[in-house]
Amino acid sequence: MIILQILGIIIGFGFLIFIHELGHFVAAKMCKVRVLAFALGFGPDIVKVNYEETKYAIKAFPLGGLVLMAGENPSEAKGEAGEYLSLKWYKKIFIAFMGPFCNYLLAVFLFTFIFNIWGTPILSNSSRIGDVLKDQPAAQAGLVAGDRIISIDGKNVKTWNDLSENLKDKVDKETYFVVERGSNSFYVNILVSKNPVTGAGVIGITPYITHADANIFESMYLGSKAVIVQSVMTVTYLFNKIISFEKPDLSGPIGIINILANATKSGIDEYLKLLGVISVALGLFNLFPIPMVDGGMIVLFFVEGIIKKQISTKVVQIYNTIGLAFILAIFIFATYSDLLRLGIGKLFGK
């Protein structure tokens, strides 16, 4: 199982970043930029082939990818034909945009595949439990997925809406449940907790989910919709956190590794679904107007198009230095948050 988890992490991380770099590579070739190297992974070369002007390589550590274009480093750019920074502004935007765009294409493909093979999820309105969240009141009381709640404090429950309505005002109250499991029924007392967002009473369960078949066109529509919804929800969440001066809940590499490792134990559909979610997040992050990432470079080259003058290499260097500092700050914050979630905060008395 540990080997499977390690493989899941390596393949997942490597594939997502490789697809991103593949987008830049294809766009660079289309714009006739000299690509000096295109590689899978990082570290020393294991296999390498030189074809025309490009070295193609598989490196020792298969996490991610590399596209090295002539003239992409401001300090080395000479203004010659075939150099990245010598291109027209719109061609540079095209190359920068294609990395995140390929992550979005991959996410649509993965979600389409999932919907087409495993069907579309449909939330049941019955009082049957779909999943029991770890360390929540229902789990502590011994409830399991598939149980059906019959009554709460003597009131009959037939639908999920009935269940939610009956729990709404029972925050911090010991509540009497009658539960059906198979052909047997039993009762438990559960101390209802509070939903931190809505303030309603909850016990840590999710609705039962069934699946309906979807043809390829329905799957493509739903896959595209899932990508759009995730992007909009992420941007909305971050915007609300920023305007309210609240700390956003971010996951860094450690958190993503932990999530990927757990997903490998939940089945191929859950693993592919998570890859789709991460691919959207990777594409979206790289479209943010942060210096040094693709979105920041797009903004820089767009300004170049407006002023109709190529931005000096010194300005690009300063811009990238600011971006690097900003990215490092995000990385440190996300990694610290990951460590706190994994319990390392106990070492510091948090």
C-alpha positions in Angstrom: 0.0 0.0 0.0 2.9 2.4 0.8 4.5 1.7 -2.6 1.1 2.4 -4.2 0.8 5.7 -2.4 4.4 6.7 -3.4 3.6 5.9 -7.0 0.4 7.8 -6.8 2.1 10.9 -5.6 5.0 10.7 -8.1 2.7 10.0 -11.1 0.1 12.6 -10.0 2.5 15.4 -9.4 4.8 14.6 -12.3 1.9 14.2 -14.8 0.2 17.5 -13.9 3.3 19.6 -14.1 4.5 17.8 -17.2 1.2 18.6 -19.0 1.6 22.3 -17.9 5.1 22.4 -19.4 4.0 20.5 -22.5 1.6 23.4 -23.2 4.5 25.9 -23.1 6.6 23.6 -25.2 4.0 23.2 -28.0 3.2 27.0 -28.0 6.9 27.9 -28.2 7.4 25.6 -31.1 4.4 27.1 -32.9 5.9 30.5 -32.4 9.3 29.3 -33.7 11.1 29.9 -30.5 14.3 27.9 -30.1 13.6 25.4 -27.3 16.9 24.3 -25.9 15.6 21.5 -23.7 12.3 19.7 -22.9 12.4 17.2 -20.1 10.3 15.0 -17.9 11.3 15.4 -14.2 14.4 17.2 -12.7 17.9 16.3 -11.7 20.5 14.5 -13.8 19.5 13.1 -17.2 18.7 9.3 -17.3 17.8 9.2 -21.0 18.5 12.0 -23.5 18.1 12.5 -27.2 19.1 15.5 -29.2 16.9 16.3 -32.1 17.5 19.4 -34.2 17.9 22.3 -31.7 16.3 20.6 -28.7 17.5 18.1 -26.1 14.7 15.8 -25.0 15.4 14.1 -21.7 14.0 11.9 -18.9 15.5 13.0 -15.6 16.2 11.1 -12.4 13.3 12.5 -10.4 10.0 12.2 -12.4 8.3 15.1 -10.7 7.3 17.8 -13.1 8.9 18.9 -16.3 11.2 21.5 -17.8 11.1 23.8 -20.9 14.2 25.8 -21.5 13.7 28.5 -24.2 16.4 30.6 -25.8 16.3 34.1 -24.4 13.9 33.5 -21.6 16.3 34.7 -19.0 16.5 38.5 -19.2 20.2 38.6 -18.3 21.0 36.2 -21.2 18.6 37.6 -23.8 20.4 39.1 -26.8 17.5 40.3 -28.8 18.0 37.7 -31.5 15.4 35.9 -33.7 14.1 32.8 -32.0 14.5 34.1 -28.5 11.4 34.2 -26.2 11.8 37.8 -25.0 12.3 38.9 -28.6 8.8 37.8 -29.7 5.9 40.1 -30.3 3.9 40.7 -27.1 0.9 38.7 -28.1 3.1 35.6 -29.0 4.7 35.8 -25.5 1.2 35.9 -24.0 0.2 32.9 -26.0 3.2 30.9 -24.8 2.6 31.9 -21.2 -1.2 31.2 -21.4 -0.8 27.7 -22.9 0.6 26.1 -19.7 -2.4 26.9 -17.5 -4.7 26.2 -20.5 -3.4 22.7 -20.8 -4.1 22.1 -17.1 -7.7 23.2 -17.7 -7.9 20.9 -20.7 -6.6 18.0 -18.7 -9.1 18.7 -15.9 -12.0 18.7 -18.4 -10.8 15.4 -19.9 -10.4 13.8 -16.4 -13.9 14.9 -15.2 -15.4 13.9 -18.6 -13.8 10.5 -18.3 -15.1 10.1 -14.7 -18.6 11.1 -15.5 -18.7 8.8 -18.6 -17.3 5.7 -16.8 -18.7 6.0 -13.3 -21.8 8.1 -14.1 -23.0 11.4 -12.7 -23.6 11.7 -8.9 -27.1 12.3 -7.8 -27.8 13.3 -4.2 -30.6 11.2 -2.6 -33.1 13.1 -0.5 -33.6 10.0 1.7 -32.4 10.0 5.3 -29.8 7.3 4.4 -26.2 8.2 5.3 -23.7 8.4 2.4 -20.6 9.0 4.4 -19.6 9.5 8.0 -16.9 12.1 8.6 -14.0 11.1 10.7 -13.9 12.4 14.3 -17.3 13.9 14.1 -20.3 13.1 16.4 -21.9 10.5 14.1 -18.6 8.6 13.8 -18.0 8.7 17.5 -21.5 7.3 18.1 -20.7 4.4 15.8 -22.8 5.3 12.8 -21.6 4.0 9.4 -22.3 4.7 5.7 -25.5 3.1 4.6 -27.3 3.6 7.9 -30.7 5.2 7.7 -32.0 7.7 10.4 -35.6 6.9 11.2 -36.3 9.5 13.9 -34.8 12.3 15.9 -36.0 12.9 19.4 -39.2 11.0 18.6 -40.0 12.8 15.4 -40.1 10.7 12.3 -37.5 11.4 9.6 -38.1 10.4 6.0 -36.0 12.8 3.9 -32.7 14.5 4.2 -34.6 17.8 4.5 -36.5 16.4 7.5 -33.1 15.4 9.0 -31.5 18.8 8.5 -34.6 20.6 9.8 -34.7 18.6 13.0 -31.0 19.1 13.7 -30.9 22.8 12.9 -31.8 24.0 16.4 -30.1 21.2 18.4 -26.6 22.6 18.6 -24.7 21.3 21.8 -27.8 19.2 22.7 -27.8 15.5 23.5 -30.2 14.2 20.9 -31.9 10.8 20.6 -31.6 9.0 17.3 -33.3 5.8 16.0 -31.2 4.3 13.3 -31.9 1.5 10.8 -29.0 -0.8 9.8 -30.0 -3.6 7.4 -33.0 -5.4 8.9 -32.2 -4.2 12.5 -32.8 -0.8 14.2 -31.1 0.7 17.3 -30.9 4.0 19.1 -28.0 6.2 20.0 -27.6 9.5 21.9 -25.4 12.0 19.9 -24.2 15.4 21.1 -25.0 17.7 18.1 -22.2 20.0 17.0 -22.3 23.3 15.1 -21.7 24.0 11.5 -19.1 26.8 11.6 -20.5 28.5 8.4 -24.3 28.3 8.8 -24.5 27.9 12.6 -26.9 25.0 12.2 -26.7 21.7 14.1 -24.7 18.9 12.4 -23.4 15.4 13.3 -20.9 14.9 10.5 -22.7 12.9 7.8 -23.3 13.4 4.1 -26.3 12.4 1.9 -26.4 9.1 0.1 -25.2 9.4 -3.5 -26.4 7.3 -6.4 -25.1 7.5 -10.0 -26.8 7.9 -13.3 -25.3 6.9 -16.7 -24.1 9.8 -18.9 -23.2 9.7 -22.6 -20.0 11.3 -23.9 -21.7 14.7 -24.7 -23.4 14.9 -21.2 -20.1 14.0 -19.7 -18.2 16.7 -21.6 -20.8 19.3 -20.5 -20.6 18.2 -16.9 -16.8 18.0 -16.9 -16.6 21.5 -18.3 -19.1 22.8 -15.8 -17.2 21.2 -12.9 -14.0 23.0 -14.0 -15.8 26.4 -14.3 -17.6 25.9 -10.9 -14.4 25.0 -9.1 -12.6 28.1 -10.6 -15.4 30.5 -9.7 -15.7 29.1 -6.2 -12.0 29.3 -5.6 -11.8 32.9 -6.8 -14.9 33.9 -4.8 -13.5 32.2 -1.6 -10.1 34.0 -1.9 -11.8 37.4 -2.8 -14.0 37.1 0.3 -11.1 36.2 2.5 -9.0 39.2 1.2 -11.7 41.8 1.6 -12.5 40.6 5.1 -8.8 40.5 6.0 -9.0 36.8 7.0 -6.4 34.2 6.5 -7.2 31.8 3.6 -7.0 28.1 4.1 -4.3 27.0 1.7 -2.6 23.7 1.0 1.0 23.6 -0.1 3.1 20.6 -1.4 3.0 18.8 1.9 -0.8 19.0 2.1 -1.3 18.0 -1.5 1.1 15.0 -1.1 -1.0 13.9 2.0 -4.3 14.3 0.1 -2.9 12.4 -3.0 -1.6 9.6 -0.7 -5.0 9.2 0.9 -6.8 9.3 -2.5 -4.8 6.3 -3.8 -6.6 4.3 -1.1 -10.1 5.4 -2.1 -10.2 4.0 -5.7 -9.2 5.1 -9.1 -12.2 7.3 -9.6 -11.4 9.3 -6.5 -7.8 9.5 -7.4 -8.6 10.8 -10.9 -11.1 13.3 -9.5 -8.5 14.7 -7.2 -6.0 15.0 -10.1 -8.7 17.0 -11.9 -9.2 19.3 -8.9 -5.5 19.9 -8.5 -5.0 20.5 -12.2 -7.7 23.2 -12.1 -6.0 24.7 -9.0 -2.6 24.6 -10.8 -4.0 26.2 -13.9 -5.9 28.9 -11.9 -2.9 29.8 -9.7 -0.7 30.3 -12.7 -3.3 32.7 -14.2 -3.2 34.9 -11.2 -1.5 38.3 -11.9 1.5 37.4 -9.7 4.9 38.4 -11.1 7.0 35.4 -12.3 4.1 33.0 -12.7 2.3 32.8 -16.1 -0.4 35.3 -15.2 2.1 37.9 -14.1 4.0 37.5 -17.3 0.8 37.8 -19.3 0.1 41.2 -17.5 3.6 42.3 -18.2 3.4 41.5 -21.9 -0.1 43.0 -22.2 1.4 46.3 -20.8 4.1 45.9 -23.4 1.4 45.7 -26.1 -0.3 48.9 -24.8 2.8 51.0 -24.6 4.0 49.5 -27.9 7.5 49.2 -26.6 9.5 46.2 -25.4 10.0 46.3 -21.6 13.7 46.5 -20.7 15.4 43.4 -19.3 16.2 45.3 -16.1 12.5 45.9 -15.4 11.7 42.2 -16.1 14.4 41.2 -13.7 13.0 43.4 -10.9 9.5 42.2 -11.7 10.6 38.6 -11.4 12.4 39.2 -8.2 9.3 40.7 -6.6 7.3 37.7 -7.9 9.8 35.2 -6.5 9.6 36.8 -3.0 5.8 36.7 -3.2 5.7 33.1 -4.3 8.2 32.1 -1.5 5.9 33.8 1.0 2.9 31.9 -0.2 4.9 28.7 -0.2 6.1 29.2 3.4 2.6 30.1 4.6 1.0 27.1 2.8 3.6 24.7 4.1 3.2 26.1 7.7 -0.5 25.6 7.4 0.0 22.0 6.2 2.3 21.2 9.1 -0.3 22.6 11.6 -3.1 20.5 10.0 -0.8 17.4 10.3 -0.3 18.1 14.0 3.2 19.6 14.0 1.7 22.6 15.8 1.5 20.6 19.0 5.3 20.8 19.2 4.9 24.6 19.5 2.0 24.5 21.9 -0.6 25.5 19.3 
